[in-house]
Amino acid sequence: MLKIAVCDDEKYCGEKIVSLLEESLDQYGISVYGIDTYLSGREFVEKNDKSYEYDVIFLDINMPDINGLEVAKKIREVCPDVLLVFITAFIDFALEGYKMEAVRYLLKDMLDEMFPECMEILIRKLSLQAKKIRYNFIEGEVELAVDRIRYIESNMHKLIFNVLGKKQVQYRLYGKLDDIEPELLKYDFLRVHKSFLVNVKYIAEIVNYKAYLNDGVALPIPRERYQKVKERYYEIKGDMI
């Protein structure tokens, strides 16, 4: 069962989001543990006390005291998996939204038009979080949540899986990226280099022929592959507006 939060300082907008959520969840046949509402970023932060135990959080960007981007940064420090949707009357924060790995932007004057697609993306990403793949690593047989694989590096006939857990861990597998790429591409992985297959979820930005991950790791992108990689990256991420 899902637990969802809606944080918007405009009461009407928050109530509208809740109404659209209830209608959509009913159409998808999805049960929820609850939908909690907050009227400010400060209220959200103080009441949750660094324990943001939600599956999905809708955040208004333009709030007094603590804005939505600041709240999102606090959430990301402890909850890398929660799905964030930004609500705004403006579209000036797209780059920051990408860095916070927002699923979508919802414009306040276009909620009815934009919400159905947003829900489709949310449902898809929630299903990805539950997807697991089992591999026979050198370290032993391990079942990995696909959503926790940050990137895979090919080095000296071995595949090195960089996986996010309580701390980042690595698993090694004999083989080639070509062997596992087809299966992982359908889970939003992107081949940025002949030696790197990356989970787009963890890419903060692509610039200057490098894919920068959200922890600062920079992976090279060959010049001849760069434009195609960028196009696919933005296609997966979506326009967010």
N, C-alpha and C positions, 0 to 999 in steps of 0.2 A: 504493500500500500504506500502511496506517495504522500510525502509531507511537503507542502508548498508555502512559501511566504510571498506576500505582496507588500512592498514598501514604497509609499507615495504620499507626499505631503498634501496632495489634493484629494480630499475624501471621495469626491465624485469619481475621479479617475480610478482610484483603488477599488471602489465598488464595481465599476464597469469591468475591470480586469477580472475580479472574482466572478462576476456574472458570466463572462465569456468563458472562463475556466470551467465553471460548473457545467455549462452547456456542452463544451467540447469533450470534457472527461466523460460525460454521460453518453455522448455519441460513440466514443471509443470503448465504452464499457469498462472504464478504469476506476477503481475505488481509491479514495484518498483517506489518509489518516486525519488530515485536517488542512485547512487553508487559513493561515494566520495573517493578519493585516497590521501594518505599522504606519504611523503618520509622520515619521521622521527617521533619518538615518541614525540619529543619536538614540532614539528609542529602540531601534532594531539592535544596535550594538550593545546597549546596556542590558536589555532583557535577555539577550542570548549569551552574554558573558563568554565570548570566544568559543562557544559550542554551537556552531551553525548547523544543526542537524536537520537540514532540509535537502530534498532532492532537486528542487527547482526554486529559484528566487527571482522575482520580478523587482527591479530596482529603478526608481525614478532617479535620473541623473541630477536634475536641478532641485536640490533640497537645501534649506538653510542649515547652519551648524556643520553637519557632515554630509557632503554630497554623495551621490550614488557611486562615483568612481572611487572615493576614499573608502566607502563601505566595502566595495568589491575587493579592494586590495587587502583589507583585513580578513575577508572571507577566504581569499586565495591563499593566505599564509597558512591556514589550518585545514582548508577543505578544497583541495585541487579538483575534486570530482563534481562538485555541485554545479548544476547548469544555471547560468545567469542570463537573464533577458533584461536589457535596458529599456526603460520607458522615458521618452523625452519629447519636448516640443520642438527640438532643434536637431540638426544632424552634424554638429561641429566636433563630435568626440569619437569619430569612427576609429582613428588610430589607437586611441586609448582603449576603446572597446575591444579591438583585436588583441591587445596586450593582456586584457583581463579574460580573454577567451570567451567573450559573450556569444551566445547562440544567435541572437538577433537583436536589432533595435526595433522598437515599436513606437511609431509616431502617434502622439496623443490625438491628433485630429484624423487619424486613419486607422484606429484600433479595429473597427469591424472588418476592414478590408485586409489588414495585415495579420490578424490573429490566426486564421485557419492555417496558413503556411507555417507560422511560428509553431503551432501545435504539432504539425506533421514532423518538423525537425526535432522538436523535443521528444516526441514518442520514439523516433528513430534513434536518437542518441541514448535514450534510456535503455533501449533494447541492446545497443552496442555495449553499454556498461555491463550488461549481464552476460555477454558473449565470452566464452573461454575456449582456449586452444591448448592441446596437450602436445608436448615435444619431449623426445628422448635426448636430453642434454648430456654433455660430458659429466656434469654434476649429478645426473640422475633424471628420472622422469618427473616433469613438473607441468602442472596445469596453470596456465597464465590467463589472467583477464586481459583480453585484447586491448581494452581501454587503458591498461597500465603499462603497455609497451611504449616507451618513448621513441626509440629508434633502434635500428639493427645495422651493425657495421660488418662488412665483409673484410676479413684480414687473414691472409695466409691460409686459405682454404677452410677457415672457420667463420661462423656467423656469431657475432657477439650481440646478445640481446641486452639492451640497457632498459631496466624495468624499474618503475617507481613503486616503492613500498614505504614502510616506515622510514627507510633510508633507501637510496638508490642501490640496486644490486645488478649484477651481470650474470648471464648464463651463456654458455658456449655450446655451439652445435656445429658438427661437420657438415659442410654443404655450401651451396651457392645461393645468392639472393634471388637468382632467376627461378630457383625451385620453390621458394615460398612467396614470392611477390604476387602471383595471381590470386592467391587466397586472401592476402592482406590488403590488396588494393580495394576490395569491396568494403573494407572497414576504414576507409579514409586514410590510407597510408600513401605516401608519395615518394617516388624514386627520384631523389634530388641529384644523385651522383651514382656512378656504377658501383660504388662501395657503401652507399647509405640509403636505407629505406626508412622513412620518417613518418611517425604518427602526426598528422596535421594538427591535431589537438594541441600539441606541445610547441608548435612553431609560433613565435611571437611576431616575426616579420621576415620578409625576404627582401634584401637590399644589397647592392654592391656585390652581386654574385655569391652571396652567402645566405643560408637559412639560419636565422638566429632563434634558438630555442628559448623558452621562458626562463631558463636558469642561466642564460648567457652563453651557452655552448654555441659555437658557430661552425656550421657544416658547409663545405665548399659546393658550389654549383658550377659546372663547366659552362663556358660562354655559349657553346652551341646548344645547350639544354636549357639555358636560363629563362628565355621567354616562355617556352612551353611549360616549365615548372611553375612560373609565376601565374600563368593563366589557369593552370589546374588548381593551384593553391587557392586563388580567389573564387574559383568555381565551387570548390568544396566548402570554403568558409562562408560563401554567400556574400551578397552585397551588404547584408546586415541593415539595410534601410528599405 
